Amino acid sequence: MKKKLSIVAFFTMLFFISSVSLSLACDFCLLSQGISPLETISGAGGIRINQRYTMLNSVYKGTKDVTPSVKPKEEYWTTEVTGFYSIAEDLMLLATIPLRKNTVDGHLHVHSDGDIEVESLKGDVSGLGDIALLGRYTFLKKHTLDSTTAVAALLGVKLPTGKTDGKTSDGSEFLDAHLQLGTGATDFLFGLSLNHAIQKLSLSANILDAIHTEGKAGDKTYQFGNIINYDVTGKYRVSPSELAPERNQWFLALGINGELRDKEKEGDVMVDNSGGHTIYLTPGIQLVATPHWVVEALYYHSIYHDLYGTQTGENYKASVGVTYLF
């Protein structure tokens, strides 16, 4: 029993290695793994509840901040419940159910001549988002006395379970595709995670690709652009100074996260003011209460935007998650 608890504690202490990068990927298209490969690599499975928040309150033209005095404002609250279960030694199945609340107070409109206007538009929607079903296979594990290395592949599908008919507060028009609860499309997810830990330090690199099919937004067909999310993250064990599986453990993490998005299509027309590249600086803190609990908080601060055309850009994201391991 003691040996089993030690193994669970050892892997759960590496929690941030990949969850930092994948738990907040693309709020409006709901790409989210929410579970770290190393956290769930041992044991039967578990459940994770994650609350995340995203604020968009700035306007960018390429890399230039052109936010007007009257600002648009979009807010996204997502509560994710993720269950995961190991069906084989290296194969884990995951299912993520998102509950969302999206609000808008002032909508950015870009005229054909390039001028921008913030329309007085309000609206909110809440309910079930798009459910994701995922499989993760750890095809490389290497352990020495001083280090641990693991590489895992991810394959999944996102189902069109979220509604796409949300309207403005006055009911006069449909909300923007990004503000809908779902995308109305069946999308495909592919990813890789590389994790390496040496004593108190951990380093990871992760990538997640989403292939989007045509869906619906309001009364029109809509297709989000394909998306690549990536990160490089470091983590340091603050306490205890020596690894002690029976003691609670505290960690600090710092990562660079990025999101590359292709342009989107409304009907058969390319949306020029869509897609681009955003980079975040992501500090975080984590508590591992062995043998069952992992609690963490993350903050994603945008440090670089290079958006196509003129768009609202994300100011920041935040996330708080609790995981229970069986």
Secondary structure, DSSP 8 states (H G I E B T S, - for coil): -HHHHHHHHHHHTTTHHHHHHHTTS-TTTT----S-TTTSSSSSEEEEEEEEEEEEEEEEEETEE---SS---EEEEEEEEEEEEEEETTEEEEEEEEEEEEEEEEEEEE-TTS-EEEEEEEEEEEEE---EEEEEEEEEEEE-SSEEEEEEEEEEEE---S----B-TTSSSB--GGGSS--SS-EEEEEEEEEEEETTEEEEEEEEEEE---EEETTEEEE---EEEEEEEEEEEEE-SS--TTS-EEEEEEEEEEEEE--EEETTEEESS--EEEEEEEEEEEEEETTTEEEEEEEEEEEEEEEEEEEEEEEEEEEEEEEEE-
